[in-house]
């Protein structure tokens, strides 16, 4: 943490449009995955049984949004909101 009044603190922040280090790391990982797509498919095809399922599920986690347990107080919803919610479940 910097000290108050420290003249080395960048008070302007990062310039507009510049990319942060996290962005460049993500871009690197994405490029690496993209460049090795064929190899990944060959490796996945070589897996059998439980190993295949384990890795398949791990990869799915990057594609599907995680579900969180949510508590919903239905008494605060209108009748239409409750009906819409029930319709979306069915």
C-alpha positions in Angstrom: 0.0 0.0 0.0 1.3 3.5 -0.9 1.6 6.2 1.7 -0.7 9.2 1.5 0.8 12.0 -0.6 3.3 9.6 -2.2 4.4 11.3 -5.5 5.0 7.9 -7.1 1.3 7.0 -7.1 -0.3 7.1 -10.6 -3.3 9.3 -10.0 -4.4 9.2 -13.7 -4.8 5.4 -13.8 -4.3 3.2 -16.8 -4.7 5.1 -20.1 -8.0 4.6 -21.9 -8.0 1.7 -24.3 -4.9 0.1 -22.8 -5.2 -3.6 -21.9 -4.5 -4.9 -18.4 -2.3 -7.9 -17.8 -5.2 -10.2 -17.1 -6.5 -9.5 -20.6 -3.2 -10.4 -22.2 -3.0 -13.6 -20.1 -6.5 -14.7 -21.2 -5.7 -13.9 -24.8 -2.5 -16.1 -24.5 -4.5 -19.0 -23.0 -7.2 -18.7 -25.7 -4.6 -18.7 -28.5 -2.8 -21.7 -27.0 -6.1 -23.6 -26.8 -7.0 -22.6 -30.3 -3.7 -23.6 -31.7 -3.9 -27.1 -30.0 -7.5 -27.9 -30.7 -6.7 -30.9 -32.9 -4.3 -32.3 -30.3 -6.9 -31.9 -27.6 -9.5 -33.8 -29.6 -7.0 -36.7 -30.3 -6.1 -36.8 -26.5 -9.8 -36.8 -25.5 -10.6 -39.6 -28.0 -7.8 -41.7 -26.4 -9.5 -41.5 -23.0 -11.8 -44.4 -22.0 -14.6 -44.8 -19.4 -14.4 -42.9 -16.2 -11.4 -40.8 -17.3 -13.2 -39.6 -20.3 -16.3 -38.6 -18.3 -14.2 -36.8 -15.7 -12.4 -34.6 -18.3 -15.6 -34.1 -20.3 -17.4 -32.8 -17.2 -14.4 -30.5 -16.4 -14.5 -29.0 -19.9 -18.3 -28.5 -19.7 -17.8 -26.3 -16.6 -16.1 -23.7 -18.9 -19.1 -23.6 -21.3 -22.1 -23.9 -19.0 -23.0 -21.3 -16.4 -22.8 -22.5 -12.9 -26.1 -22.8 -11.0 -26.4 -21.3 -7.5 -29.0 -22.4 -5.0 -31.3 -19.5 -4.7 -34.1 -18.9 -2.2 -37.1 -17.1 -3.6 -39.8 -15.6 -1.4 -42.8 -16.3 -3.6 -45.1 -14.3 -1.3 -43.4 -11.1 -2.6 -44.2 -12.0 -6.3 -47.4 -11.0 -8.2 -49.6 -13.8 -9.4 -48.3 -13.2 -13.0 -44.7 -13.5 -11.8 -45.5 -16.8 -10.0 -47.2 -18.1 -13.1 -44.3 -17.1 -15.4 -41.8 -18.7 -13.0 -43.8 -22.0 -12.9 -44.1 -21.9 -16.8 -40.3 -21.4 -17.1 -39.7 -24.5 -14.9 -42.1 -26.8 -16.9 
